[in-house]
């Protein structure tokens, strides 16, 4: 991969990373506002309590996924630095540019990823 291509993907990953960090920060701020607004307010109906709990679980679940994606983006930046970016972790062949465009943190080429999905 050329130096210009690596720079392009680095910028793409940085943009996704910054966008994700902003979303996570927005979520954190809105969650803390909800917590502050909820002080002293309790749902008395069991269905309301269940809905409130389910909403919180969904938020934590998505925050967890965002944290995993952030880690994967950071790993992709490390691969750019150490010269292994764009190479499939399974077969060591180049990952297609179309795949990297769609998923810049991809670890596997489409063929190896397809085999992985079929074997599940």
N, C-alpha and C positions, 0 to 999 in steps of 0.2 A: 504494500500500500504506500502511496506517495506521501510525502510530508504534508502537502496541501490537503489530501484526503483525510489524513489523521487530524489535521487542524479543524477541518470541517466537522468531523464526527465529535471532536472534543467540544466544539462550540455547541453542537446539537445536544450533547449530553449535559453540558453546563446549563443550557437553557431549560431543559427538562428538569434538572436538579433544582434550579432556582425557582421554577414554577411550583414544584412539589414542596419546597421549603416554605414558600409563601402560603400555599394551601394548608400546610400543617400548622403554620403560625396562626392563620385565620381560624382554623378549627380550635386551636388551643385557646385563643382569645374568646371565641364564641362560647366554648365550653366553660371557661371560667366565669363568663357573664351569666350563663345559665345557672351555675352553681351559686353565684352571689344572689341571683334573683330567687332561687329556690329556698334560701334560708328561711326557716320558719313556715314554709308552705309544704303541706303533706297531702298526698292523694289519699282520700279515705276509702275510696271504692277499690276493691281488689283488682278489677279490670284496668283501672287507671294506673295502679301500681305496676301491674304486669306490663302495660304499654310503656310506661316510663323506664322500666328495667330493660325491656327489649330495645328501646331507642338507644339507651346508653351502651348496651352490648354491641349494637350495630356500629355505633360511633367508634368504640374501642377496636372493633374488628377492622374497620377501614383504616384507622390510624395505624394499626399493626401492619397492614398491607403496605401502606405508604412508607413505613419505616423499612420494610424489606426492599421495596423498590429503591429507596434512597441508598441502601447498602449496595444493591446491584449496580446502580449508577456510579457509585464511588469505586467499585471494583473495576468497572469498565474504564474509568479514568486511569486507574493503576495499570491496566493492561496496555493502554496507550503509552504510558510512560515506560513500561518495561519491554515494549515491542511485540507483545503477543496479541494485541487487539485485532479483531477481524479474522482470527483463526479459530476453527472449530476445536473445542476441547476434547471431542471424541476422535475425529479422524485427522485433525491437524490441517485440513484443507481450508482455503479461504471461504468465509461466509459471504454470500452474495450481497452486493451493495443495496439491492432492493430490501433484503431482510434487515440489514443494518440501518437503513433509512427508517423502516417501520419500528424496529426494536433495536435501538443503538447499543443496548446492554446485552444483546444476544450472546449466548455462550456456545451455541451449536448451530451448524448449518441446517438448512431445512430438511435434508435427508435424514441426518442423525436425530433431529428433534422428532421427525415423523416416526422413526423406528422406536424412539422412547415412548411416544404417545401410544403406539400400537401394542407395546409390551405391557402396558398397565392393565 
